[in-house]
Amino acid sequence: MSLKHDLQAVWAALRQGSPVVVHVPPDIRHVLLQRYMEMSMQNGRLSLVSFGILLFGLAYEAPLLPRLIAWGVLGAIYLVRVWRVRRLARRVDPSEPRSDPLYDVLLLVASSVWGVAPLLLQSSISSFNLFCAMYAAFVATALLAITYIAALPASLVLVGASVAPLIAFMLMQGSLVLVALAVGTLICALAMLLRVNSAHGTLLQALASERQNAVLVQELQTYRHALETENATLDSSLRAAASAANRDALTGLFNRRHVAAFAESLAEVVREGTEEVTLCMIDVDHFKQVNDRYGHPVGDEVLCAVGALLGARLRDGDCLARIGGEEFMIVLRHCDASRGRRVAESARHNVAASQIQTAAGEVPITVSLGVAQWVVGEGFDEVVARADRALYGAKHSGRDRVEIDGADAQRFLTIPMDLLPHGPVH
């Protein structure tokens, strides 16, 4: 920014009684105002100590009571400023930050004491101490200029209020040395203000960049949240699609596709002989008559009810699926043909003993089951075919019964009775 633009910004701030520039967004102005308050309080504590050293060290020749009064007044001003700062911190509006006019006036008065101190002390102290007091006043002015980079208008006013009385005092002495010193002080003050102006511009750029970064971070967080939401929705949709692909739409049971994948994971343990697996093929008896008599909606209710009844007799590791029409399949893990038959009998009895409630009233239903154990060296399709043959035998033997595959039945007939499994069904 040009010097002209900076002066215009300072002038606009001074017209509004603001210690900070007003041509920046409110959030940046709020930060500037906070830093102005923080630095002014730090400078206030430092001024109390420094002015005390000036009054009670360099100006020891002056009467004590006026010095005590002067230092007490400065301390009182500082305490009032502390109170006003705390009050402002509670009341400031971040959307329209404004300074406290009384606080600004007190700060100006407290800063001006350095410029008028040599004038008030010249008749009471030695020339050497007076020169030391002028040097101390200039150092204090330099500190004011340097530390108030967040508040360029305030810095301009404070430096002017401190330097103007000091330069006027030097010129009033009429000494060539002091006149030269006055010119040097003016040049140094202007150089410090230009330096402060440059630092102030850098600070504004940094705050603007920080503000833009915060906006970008917020936008990125919004995008990330939207992406996470979209990913979660997509993941949920994929899981739902995967579940739908492996589930029967009517009963909610697994379908033939899932059974094939389930059997593929069991093939290795069967081949190694580390786990016994038995299949039950199930068919609802006279289901066509149910559809013909009551209609397909009632038939659908019957299929859902049968699926629930069959699943009630299974463990978590087993797999129940509807593989088409009125046909169901159960894959029993850790279960041989003998125990599989008992599970099948239990499922058959559970269905036969239940009166299925439908929109057409109670519908008596029975099922027929075929059982076959998956043996080493046998493929899944082969054991399914054997269980199907056993089911075919059950239906042709009167229905509402369980038949075990002939090969499995022959194998268990060769086992002594005391070695057959006993105890709970499953």
Solvent accessible surface area in square Angstrom, and as a share of the most:
residue,aa,sasa,rsa
1,M,131,0.59
2,S,68,0.44
3,L,93,0.46
4,K,144,0.61
5,H,73,0.33
6,D,13,0.07
7,L,98,0.49
8,Q,98,0.44
9,A,10,0.08
10,V,7,0.04
11,W,155,0.54
12,A,37,0.28
13,A,0,0.00
14,L,64,0.32
15,R,180,0.66
16,Q,109,0.48
17,G,52,0.50
18,S,19,0.12
19,P,8,0.05
20,V,2,0.01
21,V,1,0.01
22,V,26,0.15
23,H,83,0.37
24,V,19,0.11
25,P,45,0.28
26,P,53,0.33
27,D,63,0.33
28,I,9,0.05
29,R,28,0.10
30,H,32,0.14
31,V,48,0.28
32,L,0,0.00
33,L,6,0.03
34,Q,86,0.38
35,R,93,0.34
36,Y,3,0.01
37,M,16,0.07
38,E,101,0.45
39,M,51,0.23
40,S,0,0.00
41,M,21,0.09
42,Q,90,0.40
43,N,14,0.07
44,G,4,0.04
45,R,126,0.46
46,L,89,0.44
47,S,24,0.16
48,L,30,0.15
49,V,94,0.54
50,S,35,0.23
51,F,10,0.04
52,G,11,0.10
53,I,113,0.57
54,L,4,0.02
55,L,7,0.04
56,F,79,0.33
57,G,35,0.34
58,L,48,0.24
59,A,0,0.00
60,Y,132,0.50
61,E,79,0.36
62,A,8,0.06
63,P,84,0.53
64,L,100,0.50
65,L,121,0.60
66,P,70,0.44
67,R,22,0.08
68,L,86,0.43
69,I,100,0.51
70,A,41,0.32
71,W,97,0.34
72,G,38,0.37
73,V,80,0.46
74,L,7,0.03
75,G,15,0.15
76,A,52,0.40
77,I,22,0.11
78,Y,25,0.10
79,L,122,0.60
80,V,58,0.33
81,R,5,0.02
82,V,28,0.16
83,W,135,0.48
84,R,33,0.12
85,V,27,0.15
86,R,156,0.57
87,R,74,0.27
88,L,22,0.11
89,A,72,0.56
90,R,177,0.64
91,R,150,0.55
92,V,36,0.21
93,D,69,0.36
94,P,77,0.48
95,S,74,0.48
96,E,74,0.33
97,P,5,0.03
98,R,147,0.54
99,S,20,0.13
100,D,13,0.07
101,P,98,0.62
102,L,77,0.38
103,Y,0,0.00
104,D,31,0.16
105,V,83,0.48
106,L,27,0.14
107,L,7,0.03
108,L,58,0.29
109,V,69,0.39
110,A,6,0.05
111,S,5,0.03
112,S,26,0.17
113,V,31,0.18
114,W,11,0.04
115,G,1,0.01
116,V,48,0.28
117,A,6,0.05
118,P,0,0.00
119,L,68,0.34
120,L,127,0.63
121,L,17,0.08
122,Q,69,0.31
123,S,106,0.68
124,S,38,0.24
125,I,17,0.09
126,S,46,0.30
127,S,79,0.51
128,F,151,0.63
129,N,13,0.07
130,L,22,0.11
131,F,90,0.38
132,C,34,0.20
133,A,0,0.00
134,M,4,0.02
135,Y,152,0.58
136,A,27,0.21
137,A,1,0.01
138,F,45,0.19
139,V,58,0.33
140,A,13,0.10
141,T,0,0.00
142,A,17,0.13
143,L,74,0.37
144,L,14,0.07
145,A,0,0.00
146,I,102,0.52
147,T,33,0.19
148,Y,1,0.01
149,I,59,0.30
150,A,5,0.04
151,A,1,0.00
152,L,12,0.06
153,P,0,0.00
154,A,10,0.07
155,S,0,0.00
156,L,64,0.32
157,V,57,0.33
158,L,6,0.03
159,V,2,0.01
160,G,35,0.34
161,A,26,0.20
162,S,0,0.00
163,V,7,0.04
164,A,60,0.47
165,P,36,0.23
166,L,0,0.00
167,I,24,0.12
168,A,46,0.36
169,F,1,0.00
170,M,3,0.01
171,L,88,0.44
172,M,129,0.58
173,Q,69,0.30
174,G,61,0.59
175,S,45,0.29
176,L,149,0.74
177,V,104,0.60
178,L,15,0.07
179,V,50,0.29
180,A,62,0.48
181,L,74,0.37
182,A,2,0.01
183,V,78,0.45
184,G,28,0.27
185,T,7,0.04
186,L,82,0.41
187,I,105,0.53
188,C,59,0.35
189,A,4,0.03
190,L,95,0.47
191,A,56,0.43
192,M,31,0.14
193,L,27,0.14
194,L,99,0.49
195,R,182,0.66
196,V,3,0.02
197,N,26,0.13
198,S,65,0.42
199,A,35,0.27
200,H,5,0.02
201,G,13,0.13
202,T,86,0.50
203,L,21,0.11
204,L,13,0.06
205,Q,116,0.51
206,A,55,0.43
207,L,11,0.06
208,A,36,0.28
209,S,55,0.36
210,E,108,0.48
211,R,99,0.36
212,Q,114,0.51
213,N,84,0.43
214,A,60,0.47
215,V,73,0.42
216,L,99,0.49
217,V,76,0.44
218,Q,108,0.48
219,E,72,0.32
220,L,116,0.57
221,Q,86,0.38
222,T,73,0.42
223,Y,143,0.54
224,R,148,0.54
225,H,122,0.55
226,A,54,0.42
227,L,101,0.50
228,E,95,0.43
229,T,70,0.41
230,E,113,0.51
231,N,75,0.39
232,A,60,0.46
233,T,80,0.47
234,L,101,0.50
235,D,64,0.33
236,S,53,0.34
237,S,56,0.36
238,L,104,0.52
239,R,145,0.53
240,A,61,0.47
241,A,60,0.46
242,A,53,0.41
243,S,54,0.35
244,A,70,0.54
245,A,35,0.27
246,N,39,0.20
247,R,95,0.35
248,D,23,0.12
249,A,111,0.86
250,L,63,0.31
251,T,27,0.16
252,G,38,0.37
253,L,30,0.15
254,F,50,0.21
255,N,31,0.16
256,R,135,0.49
257,R,157,0.57
258,H,41,0.18
259,V,3,0.02
260,A,56,0.43
261,A,59,0.46
262,F,37,0.15
263,A,3,0.02
264,E,137,0.61
265,S,77,0.50
266,L,3,0.01
267,A,32,0.25
268,E,94,0.42
269,V,39,0.23
270,V,6,0.03
271,R,146,0.53
272,E,106,0.47
273,G,49,0.47
274,T,98,0.57
275,E,21,0.09
276,E,84,0.38
277,V,0,0.00
278,T,0,0.00
279,L,0,0.00
280,C,0,0.00
281,M,3,0.01
282,I,0,0.00
283,D,12,0.06
284,V,1,0.01
285,D,5,0.03
286,H,91,0.40
287,F,17,0.07
288,K,148,0.63
289,Q,111,0.49
290,V,12,0.07
291,N,25,0.13
292,D,102,0.53
293,R,192,0.70
294,Y,61,0.23
295,G,24,0.23
296,H,125,0.56
297,P,99,0.62
298,V,10,0.05
299,G,0,0.00
300,D,56,0.29
301,E,65,0.29
302,V,0,0.00
303,L,4,0.02
304,C,49,0.29
305,A,27,0.21
306,V,0,0.00
307,G,1,0.01
308,A,70,0.54
309,L,36,0.18
310,L,0,0.00
311,G,30,0.29
312,A,76,0.59
313,R,105,0.38
314,L,34,0.17
315,R,88,0.32
316,D,155,0.80
317,G,41,0.40
318,D,16,0.08
319,C,3,0.02
320,L,14,0.07
321,A,0,0.00
322,R,40,0.15
323,I,15,0.08
324,G,34,0.33
325,G,42,0.40
326,E,53,0.24
327,E,58,0.26
328,F,0,0.00
329,M,4,0.02
330,I,1,0.01
331,V,1,0.00
332,L,0,0.00
333,R,68,0.25
334,H,112,0.50
335,C,2,0.01
336,D,25,0.13
337,A,0,0.00
338,S,25,0.16
339,R,67,0.24
340,G,0,0.00
341,R,97,0.36
342,R,63,0.23
343,V,1,0.01
344,A,1,0.01
345,E,59,0.26
346,S,23,0.15
347,A,0,0.00
348,R,46,0.17
349,H,109,0.48
350,N,24,0.12
351,V,0,0.00
352,A,37,0.28
353,A,70,0.54
354,S,28,0.18
355,Q,94,0.42
356,I,8,0.04
357,Q,120,0.54
358,T,18,0.10
359,A,93,0.72
360,A,53,0.41
361,G,30,0.29
362,E,97,0.43
363,V,2,0.01
364,P,93,0.59
365,I,6,0.03
366,T,41,0.24
367,V,0,0.00
368,S,0,0.00
369,L,0,0.00
370,G,0,0.00
371,V,0,0.00
372,A,0,0.00
373,Q,19,0.09
374,W,10,0.04
375,V,49,0.28
376,V,97,0.56
377,G,76,0.73
378,E,27,0.12
379,G,32,0.31
380,F,40,0.17
381,D,116,0.60
382,E,97,0.43
383,V,0,0.00
384,V,23,0.13
385,A,41,0.31
386,R,27,0.10
387,A,0,0.00
388,D,56,0.29
389,R,142,0.52
390,A,8,0.06
391,L,8,0.04
392,Y,140,0.53
393,G,26,0.25
394,A,0,0.00
395,K,45,0.19
396,H,128,0.57
397,S,62,0.40
398,G,60,0.58
399,R,83,0.30
400,D,49,0.25
401,R,91,0.33
402,V,3,0.02
403,E,42,0.19
404,I,24,0.12
405,D,11,0.06
406,G,53,0.51
407,A,60,0.46
408,D,0,0.00
409,A,31,0.24
410,Q,111,0.50
411,R,92,0.34
412,F,32,0.13
413,L,142,0.70
414,T,98,0.57
415,I,54,0.27
416,P,78,0.49
417,M,142,0.63
418,D,115,0.60
419,L,125,0.62
420,L,33,0.17
421,P,42,0.26
422,H,133,0.60
423,G,51,0.49
424,P,116,0.73
425,V,60,0.35
426,H,55,0.25
